[in-house]
């Protein structure tokens, strides 16, 4: 699953002005106590963090596989040439 940068920062989808004008609701109009909101927000932020870490690790592994090691002879000749 891909997350937007806004979700990664705030743990929820943004409520844009167009959403308000069209009457789109994200919380189904349900009010909840602050403690419940804070717990849910913490859970969503932990989920977003774990997802970002997993994606970063996958990208790092794919970048490692794409790197070609430089032979020492080439590296040594570059040092001598300078």
Long-range contacts (C-beta under 8 A, 24 or more apart in sequence): 1-51, 3-48, 3-51, 3-52, 7-44, 7-48, 8-48, 8-49, 8-52, 11-41, 11-42, 11-44, 11-45, 11-48, 12-41, 12-44
